[in-house]
Amino acid sequence: MDEAKMILYAQNGDLDAFNRLVLAYQDVAYNVAYRMMGDPAASQDVTQEAFISAYSKLHTFRGGSFKAWLLRIVTNASYDELRRLKRRPSTPLEPVGRDDEEFASPVWLTDPAESPEEAASRAELSRAIQRCLDRLEVDFRVVVVLVDIQGMDYAEAAESVKSPLGTVKSRLARARVKMQECLRGFEELLPARFRYEGERIA
Amino acid sequence: MMADRISPKDFELLSAYLDGQVSAGERQRLDSRLAREADLRRALAQLRQTRELLRTAPHLQRPRSFALTPEMVKSRARLIRAFSAVRMVSIVAGILFAFLFAGDLFFNSFRVGNIAFAPQAGEMAAEADMAEESIPAGDDQELDLEMQGDETPEVGGDEDTAAGAAEAGEAGDAVEDAAQPPTGGAESEMTPTGMFLLVPEPTSLATASPALTPTPLVQAYKLTDTGTASTRAQATGTQPSPPPQPYLDNDDKGLVESGAGAERESGLAVLLLKIAEIALAFVAVAGGLAAWLMRRGSR
């Protein structure tokens, strides 16, 4: 797919061209939204809203990384939704068990070669990471999600969160230290190679 | 604790070092420190472990496609158009209101300025003196309003001139009376309105000449009458006689009526202006509120 051409067509109102861009980026957009929101239903709403918003704002795209531009819309939509939820907290629709564990859980992308035990272990690890992310302040959370989970470089992340590179750098460092502290609490869930040894550093 | 020994600045440097986001000089300095400091090495190892752990976080499978349908786009476009229109109306109304309000304030201050400068006793007295000097003194006669009509007195002329001078003198007295500061009692009750109304009088008298048009003289009568009658009544302690009805011919009546009409029109214009101001302010605020609600609702 020639991305630049698709963007140009979409800017001229070609919805099919825009939908080809949606197909290319919907996984990353949904994953960022999920890591920001921590809730599958809210993440779907945020992702859909972000794509609608991206289509109506496409004329403002002036080149550069389309992924960074799109993820900025996704993160902004996540911020808005988090603010809205903070103002009007709602109870999840999923049934909740005795120990407050939700029965419904997100579906992870699995490796076909993975055993059921390994798949379960990965799902546990993902939940542990999500809990620690949820405890981070939103500004720190977004840089960890973009750089460490989505693998963006600092410049792209800075473009996505519309902050200077230095800000991204310092927020990421602090977020990593906080995540490390938090993940120590889930050490039994971590694979052996990720278990922290020795003295705490923070 | 190691945290006490490693500063946040060092953590930031280590984090950027891991991602290759340090300059060559910083890298060199950090490498030499890492070779010397075991705590720094351990901190770097643990940060690297955390980063690797986060990178292994599994990706979620999206539950559905997020491709847009024409309906989604249309409804959003409608909403955006409505939002833009409401916001534009609100902005335009706000700007118009600001202009009207500023203009209103400006003209009000101009009017207040005129009123404040009008009752200058010294100036009025001086102007009245000038009026007396410029017109020959005549016998003390009753105020002959007819003289102030369309029959303009000729300077140095017949008895009309004398009557006009007398009237001018009387008017000048009235001006002087009005110009004197209130000394208490009945005299001090003279209303400021009377003083204000007297303002144009000396000028019109001072410039009384054959070329004078009837309009200022009619105004002069109107302006001096209240003050003169009330002042005279206060001075003599008698009941003021009913104000003499101006003997005006049809042209003068027309002028007076047109003056009153202009006043009415001016009052109406001010009223309309106020209504417009209120309406614009309401539209600006309501439009802004509606746009804000639409924006919130669209999220």
Interface residues (C-beta under 8 A of the other chain):
Chain A: L15 F18 N19 V22 L23 Q26 D27 A29 Y30 N31 Y34 P40 Q44 T47 Q48 E49 F51 I52 Y55 S56 D80 E81 R84 P106 V107 W108 L109 T110 R122 A123 L125 S126 I129 V144 V147 D148 I149 G151 D153 Y154 K169 S170 L172 A173 R174 R176 V177 M179 Q180 L183 L190 F194 Y196 G198 E199 R200 I201 A202
Chain B: M1 M2 A3 I6 P8 F11 E12 L14 S15 A16 D19 Q21 D39 R42 A43 Q46 L47 Q49 T50 R51 E52 L53 L54 R55 T56 A57 P58 H59 L60 Q61 R62 P63 R64 S65 F66 A67 L68 P70 M72 V73 R76 A77 I80 R299
